[in-house]
């Protein structure tokens, strides 16, 4: 009876993950396109000085990658802390609700002697496996979303970059 809803929730969560990855790629492509539009003249100067296109591409990919990895790291840390605070607050509210509910059922019960089962606080931990998966998928998204618009800019001729 319980397995059916859990499987449907698993399917819904995987759809949400894939949709958010696709949306992240699209959004980052647009952000990188704006970033490259501002640096188009700089790329033209590098090309006119004889710099190889793959070196320019590597430099820009590394810049975007480092900023993105720092952002993913900060989001994992803040998400873990935020999850811990929210989980303990939910447990506190649930325990308080159970205590009030049990007191209303049993008027003669002393609340000091009463112990609610499962009232200990939740400890939210993010495993290293999850961090590696997040950083791996994030790295892939960052690299894909940087290379796609960069190909468009590097196909331009040197004189077109100055216009």
N, C-alpha and C positions, 0 to 999 in steps of 0.2 A: 504493500500500500504506500509506503514511504518512498520506495525506489523510483517510482514514476515521476513525482514532482522534483526529486533531486536531479534526475537525468535531464528533465526539461530546463531546470535552472542552470545546469552545466552547459547545455546547448545555448541558452540565452547569454550566459556570461562569455562563452567563446565568440559568439557573434559580436558582442559589445567590444571585446578585445580586438578582434580583426577590424571592426569599423573604426575604432579609435586609432589603430595603427595607420590605416588608410588616411584618416583625417589628419593625423600628425604629419604624414608625408606631404600631403597637399598643402597644408598650412606652412610647413617649413620650406617647401619649394617657393612659395610666394615671398616668404621672408628673405630667403637667400637671393631671390631675383631682385628684390629691392636693395639688398646689400651690394649685389654685383652692379646694379645700375649706378650706385654712388661711386663705385670703384672702377668703373669702366675705363676712365682716363688713366688711372694708375696701371691697369692691365695693359693698355696701349703703350704706355711708356716702357714697361718691362719688355713687351714684345719688340718695340723699336730699338731697344738696347741689345737685343739678341738673346733674350732669355728664352729657354725652352718652354713650350706650352705645358708639358707635364710637370715642370717645377712650379709654375704658377698655380696649376691645378692642385698640386700637393700642398702648397702653402695655404691656399684658401680652404681646402678640405681640413687641414690640421687646425686652422683658426676656428672654424665652425665646430669641429669635433671637440676641441678642448673646452670651449664655452658650453657646448651641449652636455658633455660628460659631467662638468661641474654642476650644471643645472639638474641633471638626473640624480647625482649624488645628494645634492641639497634636498631634492624632493623626496628621496627615499628616507633620509634622516628625519625631515619634518613630518612626513607621512606616518612614520613609525611612532613618533612622539604624539602626534595628533590622535592617532588610533588608540594609543594607550590612555590618553586623557578621556576620549569619548567612551571607550569601553568601561573604564572605572566609573564614569558618571552614570552610564546605563546600569551598571551593576548596583550602584548606590540607590538609584531611583527604584529599581526592581526590588531590592531588599526592603526599602522603606515601604513600598506598596504591599509586599507580602506581610510585613510586620503589622501594618495597619489592617489588612484584610483578616489576618489571623486573630488580632485583638478584637475585631468587631464580631467574629464568630464565637469566640470564647471570652466572655466578659470577665471570668474569674482568673484568667491567666496573668501571671506577673511578667511584664515585658523584659525585666532584667534577667529572668531565668530562661528566657526563650532564645533558642538558637536556630537560625534559618539554615537549612542545608544548601550549600552552593553559594553562600554569601561572600566567600572570599573574593578578592578583587582579581580581575583578569590581568594577565601579563601578556601584552602584545609584543611579539618578537618577530623580527624579519630575519629569516635564515639566510645564510650566505648563498644558497642555491637560488633563492628568489632575487637577491641582489645581482648575482651573475646573470640571470635571465633578463632582468630589467636593463642592466647595462649592455648586454649583448644585443637585445632587440633595439634598444635606444641607439646603439652604435650603428647598427644596420640602417635604421631610419635616417640618422644623421648623414651617413655617407651617401645613401641613395638620393636624399633630398638636396644634397649639395652638388653631386655630380651632374644631375639632370639639367639644372639651369646653367651650370658652368660650361657644359658642352656647347650650349647656344652662344655664349659670349666668346668662347675661344674659337668658334668657327668664323668669327668676324675677321676681316683683314685689319691690319694695323691702322690704316687711315680711317676705317669705319668706326673705330673705337674713340676717335677724337671728335666725331660729329654728334 
